[in-house]
Amino acid sequence: MILVGVDAGGTSTISIAYTCEGKFIGIGESGPGNFHNVGLENAVNNIRDAIYKSTKGLKPDVACIGLAGLDSKYDYEVLSSALKDLAKDTIIEHDSFISLYAETRGKPGIIIISGTGSVVMGYDGKRRLRVGGAGWLLSDEGSAYWIGRKALRLLVKMLDGREEKTLLADLILQKLSASGLDDLIKWAYHEGHKIEEIASLAQIVDIAANKGDKKAQELFYLAAKEISNDVIYISKKLGIKTAYMSGGMFSSKLFKSYVVDLLKKEGIIALDKKKSP
């Protein structure tokens, strides 16, 4: 038998395959698996691609797929139907629970995921509690997309004179190959909504913040505050004081330090997530 575990996130999809005897078969990687961001067809194709890369082209007997974007009963219905034929037996779960369970092996803990999107989930051994994770339009507080959108709105204020122009404005305009507000509006409204491109602006904010741009530093602090508040809420509800950080935003030393410090003030220890789902 071939067993496959899949982590289908907002940025990439990773699959790992083993036999029932514990023999490693392979790893496969492909594009985003969140259908809210890339559409159902693209997400399914990316997940299928990752799975069959990991199995060397063989159909797995069992696939357990952790999915970003599995946020409601409607999502469950859509994805259950769309993914059922990728293995002889397909199990789907929210990616945050898969990620947390991999780290704690079922013991109490909180997972903080901040990548393209964001979600916070806690598990006390019996109860699950998830906050956020309702997608770029409804939530994703403290995510790369959230930061990118905030940065764009700040840029507009800098360009029309409501805010003082800083290094951040120059770096974003350079990134977008834009010379001013007209180009920015064209990029935003005439060329389609760009979730990944907006999220990628968080990297530009990080660069500006590390060069001393106060506005960029403030954006990162606000993002860290938003997602930390979610963690604090779950901590109080479930009585858990250990959280694990996962996702691309935590590659930023500044963002990570803000989150760690904010949680420490509430008696919550924030650790790097080390175990892959």
Secondary structure, 3 states (H helix, E strand, C coil): CEEEEEEECCCCEEEEEEECCCCEEEEEEECCCCHHHHCHHHHHHHHHHHHHHHCCCCCCCEEEEEECCCCCHHHHHHHHHHHHHHCCEEEEEEHHHHHHHHHHCCCCEEEEEECCCEEEEEECCCCEEEEECCHHHHCCCCCHHHHHHHHHHHHHHHHHCCCCCCHHHHHHHHHHCCCCHHHHHHHHHCCCCCHHHHHHHHHHHHHHHHCCCHHHHHHHHHHHHHHHHHHHHHHHHHCCCEEEEECHHHHCHHHHHHHHHHHHCCCCEEEECCCCC
